[in-house]
Every structure is written in structure tokens, then in C-alpha cells.
């Protein structure tokens, strides 16, 4: 026996078709994320703490990958991306995939 349903995918379905019942009032509650206490009004969200270490200009972070783009050597992928106008994500992908060219630029990692 095959089951047949009156509900068809892609069509609008309405629950409780003709009851004309009004929904109750909407109750909203807020809490302060810093203390966890309930409040009467919405509190401004907390700012996200930066989790990246900021290095002074010219300082190479530990673990940086040296890159050569079109014969110019750079100490890190971020430095090469900034100076050559290439996305750092593209350079990381090139390293991961073993590409020797990124667009019109020849790249090598070392």
C-alpha cells in the first residue's frame, strides 16, 4: 500500500487553516552578557577581543614562510601579498597546492 499525502513540496502549507485565533503577546527578555543578570532593556553587545598578536612593522612573526614572487624575495606571505597586491589566501593556496604561478606572477616558497 502506498501512502499519499495532501501536502506537496513547493507549495504553501498553513497550520490550523480557518481558526482566526489571535496569537498572544510577544514576550522578550534580555540579559547582560557580562554579568548574566536579566535586564529590562537590550544591552549593547560586548566587543570581540582581538586574538591576533600585533607585530611592529618590519618584525617577522615566528613561523613565517619565505616567498619569492617574480624574483623578489619576501620574508613572509603577508609581506609579499601586501607589496605585490596578491591575496594572502591565494598565496597560501599556491603553497598548499604546489603552484608555481599565481596569475601573471611566478612564485616559489622556501
Number of C-alpha atoms within 10 A of each C-alpha: 3 4 4 7 6 6 9 9 7 6 7 7 11 7 6 8 7 7 7 7 7 6 6 6 6 5 5 8 9 13 14 16 12 9 7 9 9 12 11 10 11 12 12 8 9 9 6 6 6 7 6 6 7 9 9 8 6 8 9 14 13 7 7 12 16 16 23 18 20 13 11 10 16 17 17 20 23 21 18 21 19 11 9 13 9 16 15 16 12 14 23 16 13 17 18 9 9 12 14 14 14 15 9 7 13 13 21 18 19 10
